[in-house]
């Protein structure tokens, strides 16, 4: 018996820019898990080094492929030039970084995530009993 896939991971090389520095290539992964159906995780440095993880909405990433999206700590901006890219602007108290990812990799990742959980069906994959137990400190 084959178990259905519960997650998808896409490994790629991204280019990270911080103010005053030249962009640097860095291994990275985009990860989607049906147990957290509204979110994606961007792991910078993975799988080579101990990653720095950013978690944000799958809908934000999907919207950012077409138009500038987001406010606050995460912005997603499409860049359609000779080499189409998706730029993810990450902000924290430590500063700002811009992560440029190949558009084709991002759209392929989103397509794979939608085969696991179609848009609009995320709520069917939530384990509310587990979430309430974690929030209240009780066993399920």
C-alpha positions in Angstrom: 0.0 0.0 0.0 1.4 3.4 -1.0 0.7 6.3 1.4 -0.3 9.6 -0.1 2.3 12.3 -0.1 2.1 14.6 2.9 4.6 17.2 1.8 6.6 18.6 -1.1 10.1 20.1 -1.0 11.8 22.0 -3.8 15.6 22.5 -3.6 17.2 25.3 -5.5 19.9 27.9 -5.5 18.8 31.4 -4.6 20.6 34.7 -4.6 20.5 36.6 -1.3 21.1 40.4 -1.1 21.6 42.5 2.0 22.1 46.3 1.9 25.6 47.3 0.9 26.6 43.8 -0.2 26.7 42.0 -3.6 24.1 39.2 -4.1 25.4 35.8 -3.0 24.2 32.4 -4.2 22.9 30.2 -1.4 21.2 26.8 -1.4 17.6 26.9 -0.3 14.4 24.9 0.0 10.7 25.6 -0.3 8.7 23.2 1.7 4.9 22.6 2.0 3.3 20.2 4.4 -0.4 19.2 4.4 -0.4 19.4 8.2 0.2 23.2 8.0 -1.9 23.7 4.8 -1.9 27.5 4.7 1.9 27.9 5.1 5.1 27.4 3.2 8.6 27.4 4.6 11.6 28.9 3.0 14.8 27.4 4.4 17.9 29.4 3.5 21.1 27.3 3.7 19.3 24.0 3.5 20.1 21.2 2.9 23.8 22.0 3.1 24.0 24.0 6.3 21.8 24.6 9.4 19.0 26.5 7.7 17.4 29.8 8.6 13.6 29.3 8.2 10.9 31.7 7.3 7.3 30.6 7.4 4.6 32.6 5.5 1.3 32.1 3.7 1.2 29.9 0.6 -1.4 32.4 -0.8 1.2 35.2 -0.3 3.8 33.3 -2.4 1.2 32.5 -5.1 0.0 36.1 -5.3 3.6 37.4 -5.5 4.2 35.4 -8.7 1.8 37.9 -10.4 2.0 41.1 -8.4 3.7 42.7 -5.4 2.1 41.1 -2.4 2.5 41.3 1.4 3.1 43.7 4.2 5.3 43.7 7.2 8.0 41.1 7.5 7.5 39.3 4.2 6.9 40.9 0.7 6.9 38.9 -2.5 7.6 40.7 -5.8 7.6 39.3 -9.3 10.5 40.3 -11.6 9.8 39.5 -15.2 13.1 40.3 -17.0 15.2 38.1 -19.3 15.5 35.6 -16.3 12.1 35.7 -14.5 12.5 35.7 -10.8 10.4 36.0 -7.6 11.9 38.2 -5.0 11.1 37.6 -1.4 11.9 40.5 0.9 12.5 39.4 4.5 12.6 41.9 7.3 13.5 41.4 10.9 15.0 43.4 13.8 18.4 42.3 12.4 17.8 43.9 9.0 16.5 43.2 5.6 17.4 40.5 3.0 16.1 40.0 -0.5 16.0 36.5 -1.8 15.7 36.0 -5.6 14.3 32.6 -6.7 13.8 31.3 -10.2 10.2 31.9 -11.2 10.0 28.4 -12.8 11.0 26.8 -9.6 8.5 28.7 -7.5 5.6 28.1 -9.9 6.5 24.3 -10.1 6.6 24.2 -6.3 3.2 25.9 -6.0 1.7 23.5 -8.6 3.0 20.5 -6.6 1.6 22.0 -3.4 -1.8 22.4 -5.0 -1.9 18.8 -6.0 -1.6 17.9 -2.3 -4.1 20.5 -1.1 -6.1 22.5 -3.7 -6.7 26.1 -3.0 -9.8 26.5 -0.9 -9.5 23.0 0.6 -6.9 23.9 3.3 -9.4 23.8 6.1 -10.1 20.1 5.5 -6.5 19.4 6.5 -6.4 21.2 9.9 -6.2 19.1 13.0 -8.2 21.5 15.3 -8.1 19.1 18.3 -4.3 19.0 18.2 -4.1 22.8 17.8 -6.4 23.4 20.8 -4.5 20.8 22.9 -1.2 22.6 22.1 -2.7 26.0 23.0 -4.2 24.8 26.3 -1.4 22.4 27.3 -3.8 19.4 27.4 -3.3 16.0 25.9 -5.4 15.1 22.8 
